[in-house]
Protein backbone atom coordinates (compact mmCIF):
# COMPACT_ATOMS: atom_id res chain seq x y z
CA UNK A 1 0.00 0.00 0.00
CA UNK A 2 1.19 3.50 -0.82
CA UNK A 3 0.68 6.83 0.93
CA UNK A 4 -0.68 9.93 -0.81
CA UNK A 5 2.86 11.32 -1.11
CA UNK A 6 4.23 8.12 -2.67
CA UNK A 7 1.26 7.92 -5.03
CA UNK A 8 1.82 11.51 -6.22
CA UNK A 9 5.50 10.79 -6.88
CA UNK A 10 4.59 7.66 -8.85
CA UNK A 11 2.13 9.66 -10.95
CA UNK A 12 4.64 12.41 -11.74
CA UNK A 13 7.76 10.26 -12.23
CA UNK A 14 6.07 7.27 -13.85
CA UNK A 15 4.11 9.12 -16.52
CA UNK A 16 5.90 10.86 -19.38
CA UNK A 17 4.72 14.43 -19.87
CA UNK A 18 3.10 14.75 -16.42
CA UNK A 19 2.70 18.41 -15.42
CA UNK A 20 0.80 18.05 -12.16
CA UNK A 21 -0.95 15.51 -9.98
CA UNK A 22 -3.37 15.53 -7.08
CA UNK A 23 -5.24 13.16 -4.81
CA UNK A 24 -8.65 14.66 -4.10
CA UNK A 25 -11.57 13.96 -1.76
CA UNK A 26 -14.59 14.60 -3.95
CA UNK A 27 -17.01 14.68 -1.04
CA UNK A 28 -15.36 17.91 0.15
CA UNK A 29 -13.47 19.09 -2.96
CA UNK A 30 -10.24 19.26 -0.95
CA UNK A 31 -6.91 18.12 -2.34
CA UNK A 32 -5.26 15.71 0.09
CA UNK A 33 -1.97 16.30 -1.71
CA UNK A 34 -0.56 17.86 -4.87
CA UNK A 35 2.69 17.69 -6.78
CA UNK A 36 3.75 19.79 -9.75
CA UNK A 37 1.56 22.46 -11.26
CA UNK A 38 2.64 26.09 -11.24
CA UNK A 39 1.34 29.61 -11.78
CA UNK A 40 -0.64 28.51 -14.85
CA UNK A 41 -1.86 25.30 -13.21
CA UNK A 42 -3.28 25.75 -9.71
CA UNK A 43 -3.94 22.16 -8.69
CA UNK A 44 -6.01 23.16 -5.65
CA UNK A 45 -8.44 25.12 -7.83
CA UNK A 46 -8.47 22.32 -10.41
CA UNK A 47 -9.20 19.74 -7.69
CA UNK A 48 -12.23 21.68 -6.49
CA UNK A 49 -13.50 22.25 -10.03
CA UNK A 50 -13.11 18.63 -11.06
CA UNK A 51 -15.06 17.59 -7.99
CA UNK A 52 -18.06 19.24 -9.67
CA UNK A 53 -17.37 17.24 -12.84
CA UNK A 54 -17.46 13.97 -10.92
CA UNK A 55 -20.56 14.88 -8.96
CA UNK A 56 -22.38 15.83 -12.18
CA UNK A 57 -21.42 12.59 -13.90
CA UNK A 58 -22.45 10.47 -10.91
CA UNK A 59 -25.82 12.29 -10.78
CA UNK A 60 -26.34 11.80 -14.52
CA UNK A 61 -25.57 8.10 -14.27
CA UNK A 62 -28.07 7.76 -11.43
CA UNK A 63 -30.76 9.55 -13.46
CA UNK A 64 -30.08 7.25 -16.40
CA UNK A 65 -30.15 4.19 -14.17
CA UNK A 66 -26.64 3.14 -15.18
CA UNK A 67 -25.17 0.60 -12.78
CA UNK A 68 -21.58 0.72 -14.05
CA UNK A 69 -18.89 2.52 -12.09
CA UNK A 70 -16.80 5.34 -13.52
CA UNK A 71 -13.22 4.23 -14.20
CA UNK A 72 -11.86 7.49 -15.49
CA UNK A 73 -12.82 10.78 -17.12
CA UNK A 74 -10.71 12.42 -19.82
CA UNK A 75 -10.78 16.13 -20.60
CA UNK A 76 -8.81 17.08 -23.70
CA UNK A 77 -7.58 20.64 -24.11
CA UNK A 78 -5.53 22.15 -26.93
CA UNK A 79 -2.20 21.27 -25.34
CA UNK A 80 -3.08 19.13 -22.34
CA UNK A 81 -4.88 16.02 -21.19
CA UNK A 82 -6.63 16.12 -17.82
CA UNK A 83 -7.24 12.61 -16.55
CA UNK A 84 -9.45 11.86 -13.53
CA UNK A 85 -9.45 8.35 -12.06
CA UNK A 86 -11.87 7.42 -9.29
CA UNK A 87 -10.34 5.38 -6.49
CA UNK A 88 -12.32 2.25 -5.66
CA UNK A 89 -12.01 -0.10 -2.74
CA UNK A 90 -12.46 0.31 0.98
CA UNK A 91 -9.52 2.70 1.42
CA UNK A 92 -10.37 5.08 -1.38
CA UNK A 93 -14.10 5.59 -1.46
CA UNK A 94 -14.77 9.25 -2.25
CA UNK A 95 -11.29 9.93 -3.68
CA UNK A 96 -9.97 10.54 -7.15
CA UNK A 97 -6.57 10.83 -8.77
CA UNK A 98 -6.09 13.86 -10.98
CA UNK A 99 -3.32 14.08 -13.54
CA UNK A 100 -2.47 16.85 -16.00
CA UNK A 101 -0.23 15.91 -18.93
CA UNK A 102 1.42 17.69 -21.82
CA UNK A 103 -0.46 16.45 -24.89
CA UNK A 104 2.63 16.38 -27.12
CA UNK A 105 4.83 14.38 -24.73
CA UNK A 106 2.40 11.96 -23.12
CA UNK A 107 1.03 8.55 -24.02
CA UNK A 108 -2.59 8.47 -22.91
CA UNK A 109 -2.87 4.68 -22.85
CA UNK A 110 0.25 4.33 -20.69
CA UNK A 111 -0.96 7.11 -18.38
CA UNK A 112 -4.29 5.33 -17.85
CA UNK A 113 -2.43 2.10 -17.12
CA UNK A 114 -0.14 3.80 -14.59
CA UNK A 115 -3.05 5.57 -12.86
CA UNK A 116 -4.80 2.21 -12.53
CA UNK A 117 -1.70 0.84 -10.78
CA UNK A 118 -1.49 3.85 -8.45
CA UNK A 119 -5.21 3.58 -7.68
CA UNK A 120 -4.84 -0.07 -6.70
CA UNK A 121 -2.00 0.70 -4.26
CA UNK A 122 -3.05 3.95 -2.59
CA UNK A 123 -4.05 3.87 1.06
CA UNK A 124 -5.40 6.91 2.85
FIVOKOL-17467 format. One record per residue: residue number from 0; residue in one letter; x, y, z of N, C-alpha, C, O in turn. Coordinates in Angstrom, 3 decimals. Example, Ala and Ser with C-alpha at 12.3 -4.5 7.8 and 13.67 -1.06 7.14 Angstrom:
FIVOKOL-17467
TORVO  pos  code        nx        ny        nz       cax       cay       caz        cx        cy        cz        ox        oy        oz
TORVO    0     A    13.190    -5.690     7.800    12.300    -4.500     7.800    13.200    -3.300     7.800    14.236    -3.319     8.465
TORVO    1     S    12.850    -2.250     7.080    13.670    -1.060     7.140    12.900     0.030     7.870    13.409     1.138     8.039
end
This chain:
FIVOKOL-17467
TORVO  pos  code        nx        ny        nz       cax       cay       caz        cx        cy        cz        ox        oy        oz
TORVO    0     X     0.828    -1.188     0.000     0.000     0.000     0.000     0.872     1.250     0.000     1.948     1.266     0.598
TORVO    1     X     0.409     2.283    -0.664     1.189     3.504    -0.822     0.461     4.688    -0.181    -0.768     4.753    -0.188
TORVO    2     X     1.228     5.609     0.365     0.677     6.833     0.930     0.328     7.800    -0.188     0.664     7.566    -1.349
TORVO    3     X    -0.346     8.887     0.164    -0.678     9.927    -0.810     0.599    10.476    -1.437     0.672    10.644    -2.654
TORVO    4     X     1.602    10.755    -0.613     2.860    11.317    -1.107     3.542    10.381    -2.104     3.994    10.820    -3.161
TORVO    5     X     3.615     9.103    -1.772     4.229     8.121    -2.669     3.425     8.014    -3.963     4.000     7.929    -5.048
TORVO    6     X     2.120     8.018    -3.849     1.261     7.925    -5.032     1.469     9.113    -5.964     1.534     8.942    -7.182
TORVO    7     X     1.573    10.312    -5.404     1.818    11.507    -6.223     3.158    11.404    -6.946     3.256    11.743    -8.125
TORVO    8     X     4.176    10.943    -6.251     5.496    10.787    -6.877     5.456     9.762    -7.993     6.092     9.957    -9.029
TORVO    9     X     4.717     8.667    -7.804     4.586     7.657    -8.853     3.863     8.210   -10.072     4.200     7.869   -11.206
TORVO   10     X     2.876     9.058    -9.840     2.134     9.659   -10.954     3.035    10.600   -11.744     3.026    10.580   -12.974
TORVO   11     X     3.802    11.415   -11.053     4.642    12.408   -11.735     5.863    11.772   -12.403     6.193    12.107   -13.540
TORVO   12     X     6.526    10.862   -11.704     7.757    10.264   -12.233     7.466     9.147   -13.227     8.243     8.923   -14.156
TORVO   13     X     6.359     8.449   -13.037     6.074     7.272   -13.847     5.306     7.551   -15.118     5.061     6.633   -15.901
TORVO   14     X     4.917     8.801   -15.346     4.107     9.120   -16.523     4.799    10.234   -17.309     4.924    11.364   -16.836
TORVO   15     X     5.236     9.897   -18.494     5.899    10.860   -19.377     4.969    12.032   -19.673     3.797    11.838   -19.998
TORVO   16     X     5.494    13.236   -19.561     4.724    14.433   -19.868     3.835    14.932   -18.743     3.064    15.871   -18.942
TORVO   17     X     3.926    14.316   -17.546     3.101    14.752   -16.418     3.480    16.167   -15.998     4.660    16.477   -15.831
TORVO   18     X     2.487    17.012   -15.830     2.700    18.406   -15.423     2.259    18.654   -13.980     2.789    19.537   -13.305
TORVO   19     X     1.298    17.879   -13.520     0.800    18.051   -12.158    -0.094    16.900   -11.778    -0.727    16.278   -12.630
TORVO   20     X    -0.141    16.618   -10.483    -0.950    15.508    -9.979    -1.558    15.885    -8.640    -1.004    16.685    -7.887
TORVO   21     X    -2.710    15.289    -8.361    -3.372    15.527    -7.081    -4.165    14.293    -6.677    -4.623    13.519    -7.517
TORVO   22     X    -4.310    14.135    -5.377    -5.239    13.161    -4.806    -6.311    13.999    -4.124    -6.010    14.842    -3.279
TORVO   23     X    -7.569    13.758    -4.499    -8.648    14.656    -4.101    -9.793    13.883    -3.443   -10.150    12.787    -3.874
TORVO   24     X   -10.353    14.473    -2.400   -11.568    13.963    -1.763   -12.740    14.666    -2.432   -12.938    15.864    -2.235
TORVO   25     X   -13.521    13.927    -3.224   -14.593    14.598    -3.952   -15.852    14.815    -3.121   -16.802    15.430    -3.605
TORVO   26     X   -15.883    14.333    -1.903   -17.009    14.685    -1.040   -16.859    16.114    -0.521   -17.851    16.801    -0.280
TORVO   27     X   -15.605    16.559    -0.351   -15.360    17.911     0.150   -14.758    18.841    -0.906   -14.846    20.062    -0.773
TORVO   28     X   -14.150    18.277    -1.948   -13.469    19.087    -2.955   -12.048    19.461    -2.565   -11.392    20.230    -3.267
TORVO   29     X   -11.574    18.925    -1.458   -10.239    19.257    -0.949    -9.182    18.323    -1.527    -9.379    17.111    -1.615
TORVO   30     X    -8.058    18.918    -1.918    -6.914    18.123    -2.343    -6.191    17.608    -1.104    -5.815    18.391    -0.232
TORVO   31     X    -5.997    16.300    -1.026    -5.260    15.713     0.091    -3.760    15.857    -0.121    -2.976    15.766     0.824
TORVO   32     X    -3.369    16.084    -1.373    -1.972    16.303    -1.708    -1.846    16.670    -3.172    -2.642    16.236    -4.003
TORVO   33     X    -0.831    17.480    -3.484    -0.565    17.863    -4.870     0.930    17.811    -5.111     1.731    17.898    -4.180
TORVO   34     X     1.290    17.668    -6.377     2.691    17.694    -6.783     2.747    18.241    -8.193     1.981    17.818    -9.059
TORVO   35     X     3.643    19.171    -8.428     3.751    19.791    -9.749     2.849    21.002    -9.845     2.577    21.671    -8.847
TORVO   36     X     2.394    21.276   -11.035     1.562    22.460   -11.261     2.436    23.688   -11.424     3.589    23.580   -11.842
TORVO   37     X     1.905    24.841   -11.101     2.638    26.090   -11.239     1.677    27.248   -11.331     0.491    27.107   -11.030
TORVO   38     X     2.192    28.413   -11.752     1.343    29.608   -11.779     0.206    29.496   -12.797    -0.842    30.118   -12.628
TORVO   39     X     0.412    28.708   -13.848    -0.636    28.513   -14.847    -1.473    27.262   -14.588    -2.413    26.976   -15.330
TORVO   40     X    -1.135    26.524   -13.543    -1.861    25.301   -13.212    -1.966    25.182   -11.689    -1.130    24.558   -11.035
TORVO   41     X    -3.019    25.799   -11.148    -3.276    25.753    -9.714    -4.042    24.461    -9.419    -5.245    24.375    -9.667
TORVO   42     X    -3.349    23.476    -8.897    -3.944    22.163    -8.686    -5.040    22.166    -7.622    -5.949    21.337    -7.675
TORVO   43     X    -4.969    23.073    -6.670    -6.008    23.163    -5.648    -7.324    23.638    -6.264    -8.390    23.106    -5.954
TORVO   44     X    -7.241    24.634    -7.131    -8.436    25.122    -7.830    -8.974    24.047    -8.772   -10.183    23.832    -8.852
TORVO   45     X    -8.068    23.374    -9.483    -8.473    22.315   -10.407    -9.136    21.160    -9.658   -10.111    20.585   -10.144
TORVO   46     X    -8.615    20.819    -8.484    -9.196    19.742    -7.686   -10.645    20.065    -7.324   -11.531    19.222    -7.466
TORVO   47     X   -10.874    21.274    -6.861   -12.229    21.683    -6.488   -13.155    21.687    -7.700   -14.291    21.221    -7.613
TORVO   48     X   -12.685    22.203    -8.813   -13.500    22.255   -10.028   -13.834    20.878   -10.575   -14.954    20.639   -11.027
TORVO   49     X   -12.868    19.976   -10.536   -13.113    18.629   -11.055   -13.994    17.808   -10.132   -14.572    16.805   -10.553
TORVO   50     X   -14.100    18.217    -8.892   -15.058    17.592    -7.986   -16.471    17.783    -8.543   -17.289    16.864    -8.503
TORVO   51     X   -16.752    18.977    -9.060   -18.064    19.239    -9.665   -18.302    18.362   -10.887   -19.426    17.919   -11.124
TORVO   52     X   -17.256    18.110   -11.662   -17.369    17.241   -12.841   -17.794    15.842   -12.405   -18.705    15.257   -12.989
TORVO   53     X   -17.145    15.317   -11.396   -17.462    13.967   -10.925   -18.874    13.909   -10.354   -19.636    12.993   -10.664
TORVO   54     X   -19.217    14.870    -9.535   -20.564    14.876    -8.960   -21.635    14.914   -10.055   -22.642    14.211    -9.971
TORVO   55     X   -21.410    15.739   -11.079   -22.377    15.834   -12.176   -22.495    14.514   -12.926   -23.600    14.099   -13.274
TORVO   56     X   -21.386    13.859   -13.174   -21.417    12.592   -13.902   -22.093    11.505   -13.070   -22.869    10.715   -13.608
TORVO   57     X   -21.814    11.453   -11.781   -22.454    10.469   -10.906   -23.968    10.702   -10.885   -24.742     9.749   -10.973
TORVO   58     X   -24.388    11.959   -10.769   -25.820    12.287   -10.782   -26.471    11.865   -12.088   -27.559    11.290   -12.087
TORVO   59     X   -25.806    12.151   -13.207   -26.340    11.798   -14.521   -26.489    10.292   -14.669   -27.488     9.808   -15.199
TORVO   60     X   -25.494     9.558   -14.201   -25.569     8.096   -14.268   -26.727     7.567   -13.430   -27.410     6.625   -13.831
TORVO   61     X   -26.944     8.170   -12.274   -28.071     7.763   -11.429   -29.401     8.034   -12.127   -30.300     7.194   -12.102
TORVO   62     X   -29.525     9.208   -12.751   -30.758     9.546   -13.460   -31.012     8.609   -14.634   -32.160     8.294   -14.947
TORVO   63     X   -29.953     8.169   -15.273   -30.078     7.251   -16.401   -30.238     5.798   -15.960   -30.534     4.925   -16.777
TORVO   64     X   -30.044     5.546   -14.685   -30.154     4.187   -14.175   -28.972     3.307   -14.543   -29.094     2.082   -14.562
TORVO   65     X   -27.832     3.914   -14.834   -26.640     3.142   -15.179   -26.025     2.561   -13.920   -25.839     3.272   -12.933
TORVO   66     X   -25.712     1.289   -13.946   -25.171     0.603   -12.777   -23.646     0.489   -12.814   -23.034     0.120   -11.812
TORVO   67     X   -23.034     0.797   -13.940   -21.578     0.721   -14.045   -20.923     1.777   -13.168   -21.547     2.768   -12.789
TORVO   68     X   -19.658     1.546   -12.856   -18.888     2.521   -12.093   -17.978     3.282   -13.055   -17.539     2.744   -14.071
TORVO   69     X   -17.707     4.518   -12.724   -16.799     5.337   -13.525   -15.375     4.857   -13.277   -14.948     4.758   -12.127
TORVO   70     X   -14.641     4.562   -14.333   -13.223     4.232   -14.200   -12.406     5.512   -14.265   -11.660     5.842   -13.342
TORVO   71     X   -12.563     6.224   -15.374   -11.855     7.494   -15.492   -12.611     8.442   -16.406   -13.497     8.044   -17.162
TORVO   72     X   -12.232     9.708   -16.312   -12.818    10.775   -17.125   -11.656    11.517   -17.774   -10.695    11.894   -17.102
TORVO   73     X   -11.752    11.722   -19.078   -10.710    12.421   -19.823   -11.242    13.757   -20.320   -12.317    13.833   -20.916
TORVO   74     X   -10.473    14.804   -20.066   -10.778    16.128   -20.596    -9.596    16.508   -21.480    -8.458    16.574   -21.014
TORVO   75     X    -9.871    16.757   -22.750    -8.813    17.076   -23.700    -8.852    18.563   -24.016    -9.871    19.088   -24.464
TORVO   76     X    -7.732    19.233   -23.777    -7.583    20.643   -24.114    -6.633    20.762   -25.301    -6.106    19.753   -25.771
TORVO   77     X    -6.412    21.956   -25.783    -5.525    22.153   -26.930    -4.144    21.568   -26.740    -3.608    20.943   -27.656
TORVO   78     X    -3.554    21.757   -25.570    -2.198    21.274   -25.343    -2.049    20.327   -24.167    -0.935    19.934   -23.823
TORVO   79     X    -3.156    19.960   -23.552    -3.078    19.126   -22.343    -4.172    18.075   -22.319    -5.233    18.225   -22.925
TORVO   80     X    -3.869    16.994   -21.589    -4.875    16.022   -21.188    -5.062    16.186   -19.690    -4.090    16.347   -18.952
TORVO   81     X    -6.309    16.146   -19.241    -6.626    16.122   -17.819    -7.336    14.798   -17.576    -8.419    14.558   -18.109
TORVO   82     X    -6.726    13.953   -16.779    -7.243    12.613   -16.546    -7.659    12.478   -15.080    -6.879    12.770   -14.174
TORVO   83     X    -8.888    12.037   -14.863    -9.452    11.862   -13.534    -9.753    10.378   -13.365   -10.469     9.789   -14.175
TORVO   84     X    -9.213     9.783   -12.326    -9.450     8.352   -12.059   -10.039     8.197   -10.665    -9.406     8.563    -9.675
TORVO   85     X   -11.250     7.657   -10.587   -11.870     7.422    -9.289   -11.185     6.260    -8.591   -10.856     5.249    -9.211
TORVO   86     X   -10.978     6.422    -7.293   -10.344     5.380    -6.489   -11.457     4.503    -5.934   -12.402     4.994    -5.317
TORVO   87     X   -11.333     3.204    -6.160   -12.320     2.254    -5.656   -11.711     1.474    -4.501   -10.521     1.601    -4.214
TORVO   88     X   -12.508     0.694    -3.862   -12.014    -0.104    -2.740   -12.294     0.579    -1.423   -12.680     1.747    -1.375
TORVO   89     X   -12.096    -0.167    -0.357   -12.464     0.313     0.977   -11.632     1.501     1.441   -12.112     2.317     2.228
TORVO   90     X   -10.394     1.613     0.967    -9.518     2.703     1.415    -9.661     3.980     0.593    -9.128     5.021     0.978
TORVO   91     X   -10.360     3.918    -0.516   -10.374     5.084    -1.379   -11.725     5.621    -1.736   -11.829     6.489    -2.602
TORVO   92     X   -12.770     5.137    -1.102   -14.097     5.591    -1.462   -14.207     7.103    -1.270   -13.912     7.624    -0.195
TORVO   93     X   -14.634     7.797    -2.322   -14.766     9.251    -2.252   -13.524     9.996    -2.693   -13.463    11.219    -2.567
TORVO   94     X   -12.525     9.283    -3.211   -11.292     9.927    -3.680   -11.148     9.792    -5.184   -11.701     8.879    -5.798
TORVO   95     X   -10.389    10.722    -5.772    -9.974    10.540    -7.154    -8.551    11.018    -7.345    -8.056    11.887    -6.628
TORVO   96     X    -7.907    10.419    -8.343    -6.574    10.826    -8.768    -6.762    11.790    -9.924    -7.598    11.565   -10.798
TORVO   97     X    -5.995    12.848    -9.929    -6.092    13.864   -10.981    -4.709    14.069   -11.557    -3.754    14.330   -10.826
TORVO   98     X    -4.603    13.952   -12.870    -3.318    14.081   -13.544    -3.453    15.002   -14.747    -4.359    14.846   -15.565
TORVO   99     X    -2.542    15.962   -14.843    -2.475    16.853   -15.996    -1.208    16.506   -16.762    -0.124    16.417   -16.185
TORVO  100     X    -1.357    16.308   -18.085    -0.227    15.914   -18.928    -0.097    16.836   -20.131    -1.080    17.377   -20.638
TORVO  101     X     1.136    16.998   -20.568     1.421    17.686   -21.823     0.977    16.767   -22.959     1.408    15.616   -23.036
TORVO  102     X     0.132    17.267   -23.823    -0.457    16.452   -24.889     0.597    15.944   -25.881     0.485    14.832   -26.398
TORVO  103     X     1.601    16.752   -26.135     2.632    16.384   -27.117     3.590    15.320   -26.596     4.135    14.543   -27.380
TORVO  104     X     3.800    15.276   -25.285     4.829    14.382   -24.727     4.266    13.159   -24.017     5.032    12.312   -23.559
TORVO  105     X     2.961    13.049   -23.917     2.404    11.961   -23.120     1.785    10.872   -23.988     1.412    11.097   -25.139
TORVO  106     X     1.691     9.703   -23.405     1.033     8.553   -24.017    -0.195     8.269   -23.157    -0.078     7.785   -22.031
TORVO  107     X    -1.350     8.568   -23.688    -2.586     8.474   -22.910    -2.854     7.054   -22.416    -3.266     6.866   -21.271
TORVO  108     X    -2.627     6.064   -23.259    -2.865     4.676   -22.846    -1.951     4.273   -21.689    -2.395     3.624   -20.742
TORVO  109     X    -0.691     4.653   -21.766     0.246     4.331   -20.691    -0.100     5.090   -19.411     0.054     4.556   -18.313
TORVO  110     X    -0.562     6.320   -19.545    -0.960     7.108   -18.376    -2.152     6.456   -17.680    -2.183     6.371   -16.452
TORVO  111     X    -3.123     6.002   -18.448    -4.288     5.334   -17.854    -3.863     4.059   -17.129    -4.359     3.756   -16.044
TORVO  112     X    -2.949     3.327   -17.732    -2.434     2.101   -17.116    -1.722     2.411   -15.794    -1.943     1.731   -14.791
TORVO  113     X    -0.873     3.432   -15.798    -0.137     3.803   -14.586    -1.086     4.305   -13.494    -0.907     3.974   -12.323
TORVO  114     X    -2.088     5.095   -13.865    -3.046     5.574   -12.863    -3.818     4.405   -12.252    -4.124     4.422   -11.060
TORVO  115     X    -4.131     3.403   -13.049    -4.802     2.214   -12.528    -3.930     1.537   -11.470    -4.427     1.107   -10.429
TORVO  116     X    -2.631     1.447   -11.744    -1.700     0.841   -10.779    -1.636     1.661    -9.493    -1.671     1.105    -8.395
TORVO  117     X    -1.543     2.972    -9.631    -1.488     3.846    -8.453    -2.780     3.710    -7.649    -2.750     3.622    -6.421
TORVO  118     X    -3.902     3.694    -8.345    -5.205     3.581    -7.681    -5.313     2.296    -6.868    -5.882     2.295    -5.777
TORVO  119     X    -4.771     1.211    -7.393    -4.843    -0.072    -6.696    -3.982    -0.091    -5.426    -4.254    -0.863    -4.507
TORVO  120     X    -2.955     0.748    -5.372    -2.000     0.702    -4.264    -2.179     1.779    -3.214    -1.619     1.677    -2.123
TORVO  121     X    -2.954     2.814    -3.525    -3.054     3.945    -2.590    -3.829     3.547    -1.337    -4.809     2.804    -1.394
TORVO  122     X    -3.359     4.062    -0.213    -4.047     3.872     1.062    -4.065     5.209     1.787    -3.027     5.839     1.986
TORVO  123     X    -5.258     5.629     2.176    -5.405     6.915     2.848    -5.906     6.694     4.257    -6.099     7.655     5.001
end
